[in-house]
Amino acid sequence: MTRSGISPSLIEAPDRPPAESLESTPSLTHREDDEALLAAKLVPLRRPGQWASAVVLLVLLAMLVHTLLTNKRFQWGVVGDYFTRGSIMHGLVLTLWLTGAVMACGYLLGIGLAAMRLSGNPILRTLSFGYVWLIRSVPPLVQLLFWYELASLYPQLSLGIPFGHEFVTVKTAHLFTGVLAAFVGLTLDTAAFSAEIVRGGILAVEHGQTEAAQALGLGRGRVFRRIVLPQAMPAIIPASGNLLIGLLKATSIVSVIAVADLLYSVQLIYNQNYLIMPLLLVATIWYIILTTLLSIGQYYVERHYARGTNRRGDRPFWRLARANVSVFGRTRNDLAGLS
Amino acid sequence: MTAAVAPVVPLVRIRGLRKSFGTNLVLSGIDLDVRPGEVTVLLGPSGSGKSTLLRCINHLEKPDAGFVELAGEIVGYRPDGNRLHELHTRAITRQRTRVGMVFQQFNLFPHLSVLDNIVEAPVAVRRVPKKQAVARALELLERVGLAGREDSYPRQMSGGQQQRVAIARALAMEPELMLFDEPTSALDPELVGDVLSVMKDLADTGMTMIVVTHEIGFAREVADTVVFLDGGQIVESGPPARVLAHPRNERARAFLAAVL
C-alpha cells in the first residue's frame, strides 16, 4: 500500500453542465425608455409621519427641560446643599454594600441551584425547581417583612443535630435585625432569579463543547470553569446586569423596615424639614449615577467575554454610545432612513 | 485474522458491546480488534451505530453490556470478581487522555485562540510547562499546514482549517489512539482534501486510528482494515482491497453501490 500524497480521486470533480449552454449568450432585448431609466435619479421614500412625530417629541422634551430649570419649586439649591450630606453618604454606602453582598451571595446560591437543576439526580432537580417556584411566587417586600418578623414564629433559633441535641441558641429578635432580614430576604430572592439566568446561559452552550473538553481529558471542574462558563457568560451578563440594576433599586424597599439605606436617609431628613421633592431628587440623582456606572461596567464585562465572537476590533464605550445616540453626529447615510 | 499478524497484541479490544437509546438498539454485540499502528475505517449507512461505537471507546457513551479494552485496561470500569464497577470521573478522565478525538462539528473552543485551544489540555491535565506546550503547539500547527495562525480565533477560520486545528489539539495530548467521527462531513467539498491529507500523513507516522467516514477513497488508500456496520452489527470486515471490491454481504454491496 502506498501512502504518498493524496490522489486526485479522493476529491471528486463536481458535475459540469453541458458545454454549449455556457458559450452562446442570448441577445438582450432593447426598449426605447431604457436610456431614460438608466439616467434617472433614485429618490428614497419620504416619511413625513416620522419627521412630524420626531418634532412633537422634541417639543415635549424641550418643555420638560424648561420646567426643570424654571420651576422654582424644584429647589435645585436645596438639592445641591443636601447632595453630599453625611447621613445621605452613609445611606449611599449601605445601599452599595447591601447590593454587592446580596448580589455575590445570591449568585453563589444561584449557581448552586442551577447546577442542582441540571444534575442527573431527580431529587436535587425537583428541590431546585421547588425553591425557584416558591421564591419567585412571593413578593420581595412580603419576604422582607416575613424575615423581619421571624421572631414571632420562632422566638429562638438553635444550631444542633436535626431532631436532636442543640449546641447554640440565640433569640431571633436579636439575630434578625433590619439589616440581616434585608440581606437574607433579598439574597434568597436574587438566588432564585439568578439560578434561572445561569441555567439559561449554561443551556445555551452547545453540548459538543463539553464532549470535546471531556475527550481531551479535562476534569469536570475545569470543563465548567474554563470551557462552559466563559461561553455561557455572553448569555448571562445582559440579564445579570439587568438583575443587578434592579437589585440596586430594589434595596430601597428596606426603608419599610427602617434600615438606613439611601432612600430611608432621605426620608428621615424630609420628615423633619418637609423638603420632600428636592430630597427625593437627591436620592434619584444618586440612583441614576450608580445605574450609569453599572451600565458602563456591564459594557466592559460584556466586551471581555465577547472574545473570538466578533471580527471587528474592540470599540471604546464612548464610541458605542455615539453609535447608539443619533444626535451625537451621525452621518448623512445613517439619517437617510428618516428622510 | 491470519497467522501472519497474530502475535501482535491489539491496542483496542472490543467484545460483546451493546448499547441502546431507549428502545432503539444501536449496537447489538460488537467484537473488534485494532492493532497498534493500524488504520481502521468504519463504514455503514447512517444509524448503523458507527459514531456510537466510536464514542464508547472513550466512554462518552456508557455501554449496556460488553466492554472496551484499551492497552489492557477496561475503559470506564474496574473489574472486581464478576462485576464491573464504573470508575470515578477522575479515573475516566485519565483514561481519556490516552485517546484523541476529532468531531464532525470540530468543537473547537470559540472563546480561546487557536494556540490556547491546543495548549489547554497539555498544560491543565498533563502539567506540561507552558513554554514547552506552546513550542509543541506551534510545531503541530506547522504539521497541519497552519503555521502562523496561532493567534486566530476559530470563527475567523474556514471549516477545513478549524478541523485541522482540532486534529492538532487532539495530537497535543500525545494520544496512543486517534478517533475520527466523520471529520469531513461538515466541510465544503473543496476543503475535504486538506483534512484527509493531514490524516493520511498522520497514518504514515504510525498512529493508530479509528475513522468513521463516508470517504471511500480514503478508506481504499489509507485503511488497513475496513469494517462495515449495519443495524448495530459488523456485517463485514477485512482489508479494503477485498471488502470494497468484492463485498460478500448483501447490505455492504448495496451501500457501496450507492456511494461509489
Interface residues (C-beta under 8 A of the other chain):
Chain A: M1 T2 R3 G5 I6 S7 S9 L10 I11 E12 P14 E206 G208 Q209 E211 A212 A213 Q214 A215 L216 G217 L218 G219 R220 R222 R226 I227 P230 Q231 Y305 R307 G308 T309 R311
Chain B: N58 L60 T89 R90 T93 R94 R96 T97 V99 G100 M101 F103 Q105 N107 L108 F109 P110 H111 L112 S113 E120 A121 A124 V125 Y153 P154 R155 Q156 A166 R169 A170 M173 P189 E190 V192 G193 L196 S197 K200 A203 D204 E215 G217 F218 E221 V222 D224
